[in-house]
Amino acid sequence: MRLSKEHIDIYNEYLRFINEVNKEIKSVKSIQKNTLRKDEKATEEEILALEEGKIIEENEEVKKKK
């Protein structure tokens, strides 16, 4: 009985992760749609700032996992 409960917990965690990813995808698509509608484009400085922020976040996540 204990083993099946563990499997159910792992499965529920997996489903939560999938739902979080789907939410992120929806938000990105929404932002893209709104941006295209407004015909706004990011400058190179804004793109670099986002990329640098992403790299910093990835490094922080790696440090947390260790």
PyMOL CGO cylinders between C-alpha atoms (Angstrom):
from pymol import cmd
from pymol.cgo import CYLINDER

trace = [
    CYLINDER, 0.00, 0.00, 0.00, 2.84, 2.39, 0.83, 0.3, 1, 1, 1, 1, 1, 1,
    CYLINDER, 2.84, 2.39, 0.83, 4.44, 1.92, -2.56, 0.3, 1, 1, 1, 1, 1, 1,
    CYLINDER, 4.44, 1.92, -2.56, 1.29, 2.83, -4.44, 0.3, 1, 1, 1, 1, 1, 1,
    CYLINDER, 1.29, 2.83, -4.44, 0.87, 6.00, -2.33, 0.3, 1, 1, 1, 1, 1, 1,
    CYLINDER, 0.87, 6.00, -2.33, 4.42, 7.02, -3.25, 0.3, 1, 1, 1, 1, 1, 1,
    CYLINDER, 4.42, 7.02, -3.25, 3.64, 6.47, -6.92, 0.3, 1, 1, 1, 1, 1, 1,
    CYLINDER, 3.64, 6.47, -6.92, 0.50, 8.56, -6.62, 0.3, 1, 1, 1, 1, 1, 1,
    CYLINDER, 0.50, 8.56, -6.62, 2.48, 11.37, -4.98, 0.3, 1, 1, 1, 1, 1, 1,
    CYLINDER, 2.48, 11.37, -4.98, 5.10, 11.28, -7.75, 0.3, 1, 1, 1, 1, 1, 1,
    CYLINDER, 5.10, 11.28, -7.75, 2.38, 11.32, -10.39, 0.3, 1, 1, 1, 1, 1, 1,
    CYLINDER, 2.38, 11.32, -10.39, 0.62, 14.28, -8.74, 0.3, 1, 1, 1, 1, 1, 1,
    CYLINDER, 0.62, 14.28, -8.74, 3.92, 16.17, -8.58, 0.3, 1, 1, 1, 1, 1, 1,
    CYLINDER, 3.92, 16.17, -8.58, 4.46, 15.42, -12.27, 0.3, 1, 1, 1, 1, 1, 1,
    CYLINDER, 4.46, 15.42, -12.27, 1.00, 16.76, -13.13, 0.3, 1, 1, 1, 1, 1, 1,
    CYLINDER, 1.00, 16.76, -13.13, 1.64, 19.95, -11.12, 0.3, 1, 1, 1, 1, 1, 1,
    CYLINDER, 1.64, 19.95, -11.12, 4.87, 20.49, -13.03, 0.3, 1, 1, 1, 1, 1, 1,
    CYLINDER, 4.87, 20.49, -13.03, 3.07, 20.04, -16.36, 0.3, 1, 1, 1, 1, 1, 1,
    CYLINDER, 3.07, 20.04, -16.36, 0.39, 22.53, -15.31, 0.3, 1, 1, 1, 1, 1, 1,
    CYLINDER, 0.39, 22.53, -15.31, 3.04, 25.09, -14.32, 0.3, 1, 1, 1, 1, 1, 1,
    CYLINDER, 3.04, 25.09, -14.32, 4.76, 24.71, -17.70, 0.3, 1, 1, 1, 1, 1, 1,
    CYLINDER, 4.76, 24.71, -17.70, 1.44, 25.10, -19.50, 0.3, 1, 1, 1, 1, 1, 1,
    CYLINDER, 1.44, 25.10, -19.50, 0.73, 28.31, -17.56, 0.3, 1, 1, 1, 1, 1, 1,
    CYLINDER, 0.73, 28.31, -17.56, 4.12, 29.71, -18.54, 0.3, 1, 1, 1, 1, 1, 1,
    CYLINDER, 4.12, 29.71, -18.54, 3.53, 28.80, -22.19, 0.3, 1, 1, 1, 1, 1, 1,
    CYLINDER, 3.53, 28.80, -22.19, 0.12, 30.49, -22.15, 0.3, 1, 1, 1, 1, 1, 1,
    CYLINDER, 0.12, 30.49, -22.15, 1.57, 33.66, -20.64, 0.3, 1, 1, 1, 1, 1, 1,
    CYLINDER, 1.57, 33.66, -20.64, 4.36, 33.79, -23.24, 0.3, 1, 1, 1, 1, 1, 1,
    CYLINDER, 4.36, 33.79, -23.24, 1.88, 33.26, -26.08, 0.3, 1, 1, 1, 1, 1, 1,
    CYLINDER, 1.88, 33.26, -26.08, -0.33, 35.98, -24.65, 0.3, 1, 1, 1, 1, 1, 1,
    CYLINDER, -0.33, 35.98, -24.65, 2.60, 38.39, -24.45, 0.3, 1, 1, 1, 1, 1, 1,
    CYLINDER, 2.60, 38.39, -24.45, 3.60, 37.53, -28.01, 0.3, 1, 1, 1, 1, 1, 1,
    CYLINDER, 3.60, 37.53, -28.01, 0.07, 38.07, -29.28, 0.3, 1, 1, 1, 1, 1, 1,
    CYLINDER, 0.07, 38.07, -29.28, -0.27, 41.42, -27.53, 0.3, 1, 1, 1, 1, 1, 1,
    CYLINDER, -0.27, 41.42, -27.53, 3.15, 42.55, -28.72, 0.3, 1, 1, 1, 1, 1, 1,
    CYLINDER, 3.15, 42.55, -28.72, 2.40, 41.60, -32.30, 0.3, 1, 1, 1, 1, 1, 1,
    CYLINDER, 2.40, 41.60, -32.30, -0.91, 43.40, -32.10, 0.3, 1, 1, 1, 1, 1, 1,
    CYLINDER, -0.91, 43.40, -32.10, 0.83, 46.55, -30.86, 0.3, 1, 1, 1, 1, 1, 1,
    CYLINDER, 0.83, 46.55, -30.86, 3.70, 45.99, -33.31, 0.3, 1, 1, 1, 1, 1, 1,
    CYLINDER, 3.70, 45.99, -33.31, 6.29, 46.65, -30.61, 0.3, 1, 1, 1, 1, 1, 1,
    CYLINDER, 6.29, 46.65, -30.61, 9.80, 45.35, -30.89, 0.3, 1, 1, 1, 1, 1, 1,
    CYLINDER, 9.80, 45.35, -30.89, 12.44, 45.01, -28.22, 0.3, 1, 1, 1, 1, 1, 1,
    CYLINDER, 12.44, 45.01, -28.22, 15.67, 46.92, -28.55, 0.3, 1, 1, 1, 1, 1, 1,
    CYLINDER, 15.67, 46.92, -28.55, 18.99, 45.10, -28.46, 0.3, 1, 1, 1, 1, 1, 1,
    CYLINDER, 18.99, 45.10, -28.46, 19.64, 46.45, -24.96, 0.3, 1, 1, 1, 1, 1, 1,
    CYLINDER, 19.64, 46.45, -24.96, 16.36, 44.98, -23.70, 0.3, 1, 1, 1, 1, 1, 1,
    CYLINDER, 16.36, 44.98, -23.70, 17.13, 41.61, -25.28, 0.3, 1, 1, 1, 1, 1, 1,
    CYLINDER, 17.13, 41.61, -25.28, 20.61, 41.55, -23.73, 0.3, 1, 1, 1, 1, 1, 1,
    CYLINDER, 20.61, 41.55, -23.73, 19.20, 42.49, -20.34, 0.3, 1, 1, 1, 1, 1, 1,
    CYLINDER, 19.20, 42.49, -20.34, 16.69, 39.63, -20.51, 0.3, 1, 1, 1, 1, 1, 1,
    CYLINDER, 16.69, 39.63, -20.51, 19.34, 37.13, -21.61, 0.3, 1, 1, 1, 1, 1, 1,
    CYLINDER, 19.34, 37.13, -21.61, 21.71, 38.22, -18.84, 0.3, 1, 1, 1, 1, 1, 1,
    CYLINDER, 21.71, 38.22, -18.84, 18.90, 37.92, -16.29, 0.3, 1, 1, 1, 1, 1, 1,
    CYLINDER, 18.90, 37.92, -16.29, 18.09, 34.44, -17.53, 0.3, 1, 1, 1, 1, 1, 1,
    CYLINDER, 18.09, 34.44, -17.53, 21.72, 33.36, -17.26, 0.3, 1, 1, 1, 1, 1, 1,
    CYLINDER, 21.72, 33.36, -17.26, 21.93, 34.73, -13.72, 0.3, 1, 1, 1, 1, 1, 1,
    CYLINDER, 21.93, 34.73, -13.72, 18.71, 32.89, -12.75, 0.3, 1, 1, 1, 1, 1, 1,
    CYLINDER, 18.71, 32.89, -12.75, 20.01, 29.63, -14.23, 0.3, 1, 1, 1, 1, 1, 1,
    CYLINDER, 20.01, 29.63, -14.23, 23.27, 29.97, -12.28, 0.3, 1, 1, 1, 1, 1, 1,
    CYLINDER, 23.27, 29.97, -12.28, 21.33, 30.61, -9.05, 0.3, 1, 1, 1, 1, 1, 1,
    CYLINDER, 21.33, 30.61, -9.05, 19.18, 27.51, -9.64, 0.3, 1, 1, 1, 1, 1, 1,
    CYLINDER, 19.18, 27.51, -9.64, 22.27, 25.37, -10.19, 0.3, 1, 1, 1, 1, 1, 1,
    CYLINDER, 22.27, 25.37, -10.19, 23.78, 26.68, -6.96, 0.3, 1, 1, 1, 1, 1, 1,
    CYLINDER, 23.78, 26.68, -6.96, 20.55, 25.95, -5.04, 0.3, 1, 1, 1, 1, 1, 1,
    CYLINDER, 20.55, 25.95, -5.04, 20.50, 22.35, -6.31, 0.3, 1, 1, 1, 1, 1, 1,
    CYLINDER, 20.50, 22.35, -6.31, 24.05, 21.76, -5.08, 0.3, 1, 1, 1, 1, 1, 1,
]
cmd.load_cgo(trace, "trace")
